[in-house]
Amino acid sequence: MNKVGNRSLKFDLKNFPSASMGPLLLRLWGRTASRFPPFSRVRSFRSDAALEAIAKAAEERVPNVVLYNYPSFSGAFSALFAHLFHTRLRLPCLILPFSSVAPLRFHRFYLSASLISPPTPCLQCCHSVIFPLPFEFLFFRIEDLYVEGLERCYFLDFLGPKGFAAAVSRRPTCEVLCFDHRKSSLRHIIPTEDRPKNLSVRVNLEKSSSIAVYEYFSSRLVDMEISCEDLLELKDRSRIEMVLKYIEDGDLRRWSLPDIRAFNIGISEWRSKLNCITNPYMYEQLLEMNSLELIAKGTDFIASRENAANKYLDKSFKIRLGRGLYGECLAVRADGNSNLSDEIGKQLSMRSVAAGLRPIGAVIYMQRNNLKMCLRTTDGATDTSEVSKAYGGGGSPSSSSFMIRMDEYNKWRLVNSS
């Protein structure tokens, strides 16, 4: 993503040939041709505040370091439980946010960015949140974490960059523990026979990292047989455990709990506050979270969007998808309100069914001088992407889109009206 004046620039390059990178990046950034954009050559992904915290920990010989996945709710709650555990036992501990996936993968010449203004919930899938760039990515090198006297290092909700945890475990006096729940992390796990004895990797595909870390630190308090309170106070326990269940429902892609979509929309505004270095109140804020309040906030947001979308439904008309090859459905023009395409499309799909048409809603609008058509359905047996792919677009069965030439679009409507 980049800005040129008031224009928004969106680009997505994967495995782009290295020989072509120089001229392309020269046009994008206006600098001497280089394989890497300007911000890759500075410390823009390495927080000065975090590096200062590491330097202070090194001076004080802090024995425990916690790195948590940022910006992830599972990572942030895992950091909370690590904080509570070490606070209960009065053990010195340095907790740092760590971006497990940097926005640029230089070794594959992978570049993906898009310009969007403030953090917005993605309503096409109930768990995603889109962030503007530059977003604060926090990345460290192994030498940054050289803390004399380091005894234990935690990787919470991620395994770290390839080889990172193993490098930390090369210090024989340091125990390294990693927690994750993602299937994608399995291929990065060092085989047990090759793994250092002081490196423990716990990947549970059936349990979110935040719950696994919560249970781990809670059991450690019990095993230590120290007379102290539980990890969570009684007044907070059931409320926080319910929040964890909702986070897990999204983390594991189950989407089975009631109002899970509203919950994810309600909690999304907190994602930008999950940096414990720049937000010293993060732990208190996490402890105050209430799933009912988050669901209520998300429900209000959804209702307001649906009310705005309703204004377009009376302007709907019938089109023949692919000149009738893919059946007929209701459509509407929503120029200037493309952000409502998901709500409009879903409601149109239900009206299409009531009108005896295919359960698809088509939302059409202009995007950068091109006509775009978004297809939505609430019917699990219908695949909108078959239409989109036929016209050079793509997406999922329930949500897809494509660019369509104006003359072709007019034929869809002309055929319908003839």
Secondary structure, DSSP 8 states (H G I E B T S, - for coil): -EEETTEEE-EEESS--HHHHHHHHHHHH-SS--SS-GGGTTTTTS-HHHHHHHHHHHHTT--EEEEEETT-HHHHHHHHHHHHHHHHTT--EEEEEE-SS-SEEGGGTEEEE----S-EE-SSSTT-EE--SS-------GGGG--TT--EEEEESB--STTHHHHHTTSTT-EEEEEE--GGGGGG---GGGS-TTEEEEE-TTS-HHHHHHHHHHHHHHHTT-----SS-HHHHHHHHHHHHHHHHHHTT---STTHHHHHHHHGGGGGG--TTT-TTHHHHHHT--HHHHHHHHHHHHHHHHHHHHHHHTT-EEEEGGGGTT-EEEEEE-TT-GGGHHHHHHHHHHHHHHTTS-S-EEEEEEETTEEEEEEE---TT--THHHHHHTT-EE-SSEEEEE--HHHHHHHHHHHH-
